[in-house]
Amino acid sequence: MANWLEEIGKARPVELTPGLLAATVPGDFSVRLACGLAELAAQGNAEREPWSEMTQGEDRFVAFWGPGLAAHLLAPQQFQRAFAESLPEHELRQRLGSGRLWLGGHGLGGAFALLAGEWCATQGRPVAGIYTFGCPRVSDLRVQAPVFRVVNGIDVAATVPPPWRCRHTGRHVWIDPTSGQVILEPNLWQRLPAFAAQNRWLVHLVAQGMRHGYPRAVDELLTQVLADHSPNAYVDRLRAALR
């Protein structure tokens, strides 16, 4: 089997699209801003830098990258520890200290964006908005900024840790993998096509396992399901939604 755990969250380099990182009305969801922050997050993931940032006028955009998402999926108490180790408080003060602030992050970086938003709330530092992409559940947070958690198709990273251990923060934004639509707070009926696609892969897993063996079948299934978690998948689908 391929070592697919090492591939989770990796991104190829992307070029930022001019004009996407532009001010919007705080509290309103913007596909353009979501795409811009997804690009900024993918850029940080590709470079393995804890921060990716850009300043335009009075607006400051910061996206986070968090290493080793898989190691933290089932241990929500470790999110805070990983955040503190990766992003010391003196750096937070320096990076988040001025301008109208927008935060974003992919995977564990999304959890870091939420924790940074909570830190800002304790410091009296206003945050205009937080956009996360494929973010795992984080334990209850006191975030005062509007939060939009964007989920691409059947991104499995957004389903862990289990809901009885912690819960999601913010309004759900779903990217329909069939139509490409970006839907704010989708209902169950709108998400049925994705669930059907997931079930087709489970049937395929059983059939392929019987024919070629289950290690290969599981590898194929994980490759497909985890494709929705790729930072570039978020960028590509949000770019397509803008066309």
N, C-alpha and C positions, 0 to 999 in steps of 0.2 A: 504493500500500500504506500501511496505517496504520503509524505509527512505534511498533511494538509493543515495541521495546526499552525505550522510555521508560515502558512500563506494567508491566514486570517488577517484581514485589515491592511495587507500590503497594497501600495498604490504605485501606479506608474506616474512619472512626472506630468504635470498639467500646466498649461499656461492660463493665467488669470484672464478672463474675458473683460475687457474694458467696460466700465459703466455698471457692472452688476453690483459692486459694493458701493451702493449709494444709499443715502438716508431714506428711511421710510417712516411711516407713522408708527410710533411705539404702540404695541398692542394689536396691530393688524398683521396678518400673515402675508408675506411677500415671496412669491416664487423666485423673483429676481434676486432678492437678498439671500434666500435659501441657497440658490445656485452659487452665488458669489462666495458664501461662507463654506459651502461644500468644496468648492475649488480650493479655497484657502486651507481647509482641513486636509484635503488630498495632497496638497503641496507639502504640508508639514509631515504627513505620513510618509511620503516618498523620500523626504530628506531626513527622516527620523529625528526631527527637531521638536522639542516639547512645545514650542510656540511658532505660530505663523501669524504675522501681523501686518496691518496696513492702516495708514492714516490718510483720510481725505477730508480736508477742511476741518471742521470741528468733530468729525466722527472718527472713532477708532474701532477697528475690527480686529479681534483676536480669536484665533482658532487653536485648539489644543490637540496634541497627539499624546496618547498614553500607551506605553509599552506593555506587552504581555497581557492582553485582554483575557486570553484563555485561563491564565492562572488566577483570575479574580472572579470568574463567572459565578461561582457558587459560594463566594465568601464576601457578602456585601460590606462587612466591617473592614475589609482590606482596601476598599476604595479610598477612604479617608487617609489611610496610611500611605498608600501609593501616591496620592495627591501631595501629601506633605513632603514625601521624599523627593518627588520629581520637581515640585514647584515651591521652593522656600518662600517664606512670607516676605522677605525683603525684595525678592524678584517680583512677587505679586504687586507690591506697592509701586515698584518702578514701572512695571509694564501696564498696569491698569489704572494709573494715577491721574490721567487727564483726558479731557475730551468726552464726547458722548459715546458711551461704550456699548459695543455689540459683541457677544460671545458666541462661539460655535465649537463643535468638536465631533469627531467620528469615533464610534466604538467607545473604548475607555476614555478617549479624549472628550466625548460627550459628557461622561460622568464628571470629568475634570471641569468642564465648562459649568456644569450645575454647581459643583462645589466652589468654584470661583465666584459664581453668582451669590452663593450663600455667604462666602467670605466678604464680598462687597456689601451685602446687607448688614453684616455685623459692624462694618467700618463706616456706614452711612454713605457709601459710594453708589450712586444711582447706576443702574444698568438698563439700557433701552430695550434689550431683548436678547434671548438666548435661543439658538437653533442647534439641536442635536441630531445626529444621523446614525441610525443603528445603535442607539445608546442602550446599555443594559439597565435594568431596574436598579435604582439607588435608594437606600433607606431614606425615610422621611426628611425632607429638606425644607428650610425656611428661606425660600427664594422669593424676593419681592418683584422681580422682573417678569414680564410675559415670557413664557417658555413654549416653544413649538418642538415636539419630538417627531422627526421625520423618519418614517419606516419604509424601506423599499421592498415591495413584494412580500416574500416570506422570510425576511432577514431574521435568522434564528437568534442573533445576538440581542435583539430587542425582547426576547422571551425569557431571558434569564437575568438574575437568579429567579427562582420560582416565586409566584405572587404572594404566597403566605409568608415569605421572608422579608419582602420589601415591595414597594410599588413605584410606578412611573410618576414623573412630575411633568406637568404641562399638558397642552392640547395636542392630540394625536393628528398627525398629517401623514396620509398614506399615499404612496405612489403605486398606482394600479399597473402591474407588469403587463397586462393584456392591452389596455387602451392607452397607457402612458399618462393618464390623467393624474393630477395631484389633487387629492381630496382632503379637505379639512374635516376632521372628526367623522370618518366614514362609519356607516352602519354595517351590520352583519351582512345584509344582502349585497352591499357593494363589494364586500371582501370575499364572497363565496367563490369567485373564479380562482383566486389565489389558493384557497383551501382545496378546491378541486384539483388544481395543478399539483399541490403537495401530495394529495392522495394518489394521483396517477403515478408519482414517483415512488410511493410506497409499494404500489402494485408492481411497478417495474423492478423494484429492489428484490421482491420475492421471486419474480420470474428469472431475473438475471442471476440471483443467488443459486437457484436450482440448476441453471445452465452452466455458469462459469465459476461458481463458488462465491460465498458471501463476502470474503475480504474485498474482492474486486467490485462487487455490487455496492457495498457500503461506501467504498472510495468514490464511485461514480455519483452516488446519492449526495454525499457530503460536498463534492465538487460543485454540483448543481445548486444545492440549497445555499451554500456559503457564497456562491457567486453574487447573490443579492446583497451580501454584506460588504462587498468590495467598495472602497471609497470612490473608485472610478465609475462604478455602476450608478452611484448616487449622482455624480457629476453628469454622466451621459444622459440619464433619464430626466434630470432637471433641465439640462440644456435643451433636450428634445421638447419638453413641455413649454419652453419659451418660444419655440418656432411657430 
